[in-house]
């Protein structure tokens, strides 16, 4: 296998989209015209050197952040050894191309001062563009769990795939796909911590099993503040879920006024737990601030400056 052969392990979906029979030998340096063209059905597949200035970026690129240090390292490698793996583009108009996959390689080649770059030239519609870009990133880039989850969700929504089909595309079973998608149901603060690798996928899976946002946020803060292991978090989740709150049979009071409702929401936000504000017709009432553990009580007392 030559250095220009397409790497395996990209999943059957991407293989089908990119065509497993693509050319394996690029043109020699300095050859600008397409060196090989094949016609298979409606797809015209070619490989050649094209001007970097004629390539526009992929609007369906799922990754928005690129590590600058890693880009510089790749750029230096390209400057010394050249670009080993071609990018993939589709032809837009005469002499103009749109990137399908390989944005990291394209950026590094620009940094290295290249004016031409080897590329596979494909015919692809917008849906194929999106699917190829997503699959290429999922399987070739070191995406964090939230980026993977968002890519999975986009494939379901925009490529009209079912979870079983998605699993086949990316080479993962349905339960793995489901676990990633469930991350998107967590509060934004927790998703950010997963993205920034402050908590692990194991922590996140445990948090998913907590049914109240305020409890999820409390446990999340405990993980960050105390460096809790996944096992400790699982134990804490089981402990919290075992506490059953029995509904009161008494008749519920009339709905609170808008001002009281807003106050209740503000208090819940301040204490990161569900706060109950009870106000009687005579203006008297009570505030209930529940806690789930001694540590939680200490946290609430600190907020009260007790």
N, C-alpha and C positions, 0 to 999 in steps of 0.2 A: 504493500500500500504506500503510495507516494504521499509526500507532505501536503499535497493539495487535495487529497481525497476527502470527501465529507465524512466527518466523524460519526460513528454510530452512537446509539443510545439516546436519540432525540425523540423517541416515541414514534409509533406507527403513523400517527396523524400528521406530524411534520414531514416524515419520510414521504408520505403520499402526496402532500402538498408541494414539496420541493422536487419530487420525482427521483426515485432511487437510481435512475440510470443516467444521472447528470454527468457531464464531462469531468474527467479526473485530472486532466493536464492543462494548466493555464498557458496562455501565450508567453513567449519569451519577453524579457524586459525590453521596453522600447516599442513593442508592437501595439499600436493603438486600435486598429480595426479588430472586429470580432474574429477570433481564430477558429471557432467551431460553432455551427448552428445545426439544430435538429428540429424537425417538425413532428410532434406527436399529438394527434388530435388537434385541439385548439391551442395547445401550449407550445410556444416557440422558446426553446431553451438554448442559451448561448453563454459562453464565457469569454471575457476579454478585458482589456485595460481601458478604463474610462477616466475622463478628467474629474477630479474631485469637485471642481467648481460647478460641474453639471449635475451634481447630486443634491437633492433636497432631503431633509430629514423625514423620518417616518412619523406622521401625525398620530399613529396608533401606538407609538412607543409606550409601553407600560411603566418603564423606569424613568424617573425624573431626576435622580441624583446619581452622579458618577464620582467615585473617589479620585481626587486629583493626583494624589501620590501614586496610586496604581496606574492612572493614565500616563503619568510621566515615565514610569518604569516601562510600560508597554511601548511608549513612544521611542524610548532609547533603544529598546530591542528591535523595533522596526527600522530605526535609523541604521543599525548595525547589520541586521540580517534580512531586512525586507519583511513585507507582510506575508506570512505563511498561509493563512486561511483567507480566501476571498470573502468579501461581503456579498450580500444578495440584494439586488435591486429589481425594480420593474420599470419599463420604458414608459415615460409620460408622453413625450412628443419627440420630434426629431432632435437628437442630441441631448435630451434632458431625461433625467432618471429620478426615481423616488426610492429611498432606502426601504428595504423590507426588514433586514436583520443585519446586525454588525455595527451598531452606532458607536460602541466603545472602540472598535477597531478603526472606524472612520475618524473619530475624534483624535485618536492617537496618531494616525497617519498624517493628519493635518499638522499636529504638533511637531512631527518628525520632518516636516517640510516637503512631503510628497505632493506632487501635482497630479499624478495618476495612481490608480489603485485597481488591482484585479477584482473582478466582480462576476458573479453569476447573474445573468439577465433573464428575468422571468416575465411571463404574462400572468397577472393576478388581479382579481377584483378586490373591492374594499374589504369584504368579509375575509377573503383569503389573506389579505395583508394583515389584518388584525390578528387572525388566528396564528399565522406564522410568526409574527412578532411576539405574541404572548408565549407561545410554546418555546420559541428559541430562548427567550429570557428566563422562563421558568426552569428550563433544564440546563442552560449553559451559564447563567449568571448566579452569583451568590446573593439571591434575593432574601430579604428578611421575611418572616412569616406573614406579616400584614401585606407586603407587596405580592406575595404568592396568593394570599386569600383574595385580594382585589383583582388579580389577574384571572383567577378562577371564576370570580363573580362576573367579570366582563365577558368571559367566554360563554358563560351560561346565558347572559342577557343579550349580548350582541351577536353571538354566533349561533344562537338558537340550539344549543346543545343541552342534553340531559346529563345528569351527573355520571351515569355509566359511560356515556360517550366521552365526556370530559376526562374521566379516568383513563380510558383507552388512549386518548390523545397524548396525555402526559405520562403514561406508564405508572399510574398510581391506582390503588384500589379505591372503591367508593367511600369506605370509612375514613380514609386519609383525606380525601377531598372534602367530606362532610366536616371533619375536625377543623380544617382550615377555614371553611366558610363560616363556621360558628364563631370564629374569632371576631367577625364583623358585627356580631350582636353585642359585644362588650362595649362599655362606655368609652368615649373618645380618649379619656385620660389613660385608660389601661391599654388601648390600642397603640397609643404613642409610646408607652413604656415597652411594649413588645417590639415595635418598630426600632426603637433606640437600644434594644437588647438589655434593658434594665431588668426585665423579667423574662423567663424562658417560656418556651412553648408548653412545657410541663406545668408551670405555674398557671398559664392561661387556661389550659384544659381543666384544671381544678376550679378556677374561678367561674368558668362557664356553668358549673353545676350549682352555683349559688343563685337563687331566684330573685333576689332583691338588689337593685343597683347600689343602694347605700351600704349594704353588707359587702358587695364586691369591692367597692372603693375602700372600705375599711381594711379588708384583707390585703388589698393591693398596697396600701400605705404601710401595713405591717411588714410585707415582703421587702419593700424598699428600705424602711427604717431599720429593720432587724436582720435583714439578709436571710430570711426564712428559706429552708430547703423545700423542694417540691413535696417531700413526705410530710414535713411539718404543716405545709399549707393544706394538704389533703386531710390531715387530722383536724385542722381548724375548721375546714369546710364541713366535715362530718359532724363536728361538735355544734356548729351553728345551725346546720340543717335539722339536728335532732331536737332543737328547741321549738316546740309547737305552741303557737299563740291561739288560744281558744276564743272564738267570737263571742261577744257578749249578747245575751238574749234580749237585753233591755232595748226599748224603743230608741232609735237613733234621734238625736236632737235635730231641729230644723237646720237647714243649710246655713253655714256661716256667711256673713256678708263678704263682699269682694275684698274689703280691707283685711278682714281676718284671714281669709284664704291666702292672700298674698303674704301676710305675716307668717302664717304657718309654713308656706313654701320657703320663705327666707330663712326661717329657723332650721328647717330640715337641711337646707344647703349649708348653713353655718356649722351644724353639728354632724353632717354626713350621716344622718340617720333619720328615720321617719318620726317627725314630731307631731304630737296631737295637741291641738289647741281647742279647749272646751270653754264656751262662753254661754252663760245662762241669760234668760230674758232680763234679769235684774242687773246685768253687766258683770256679775261675778263669774269666775271660772278657774281653770287650771291649765298648766302646761305639762305635758308628759313627754319625757325624753328617755326612750328605752335604750338599754345597752346590752351587748351580747356576751361580754366577758369582763373580768376585772380590769384588763388592759384598756378595754373600750371605755369603762367607767372613768378610769384615770385620765384618758384622753379628753372626755367630756368635761371633767372637773377642771382640767387645765384651761380649756376654752372659756370656762366660767370664771377663771382666775381665782379658783377656790384655794 
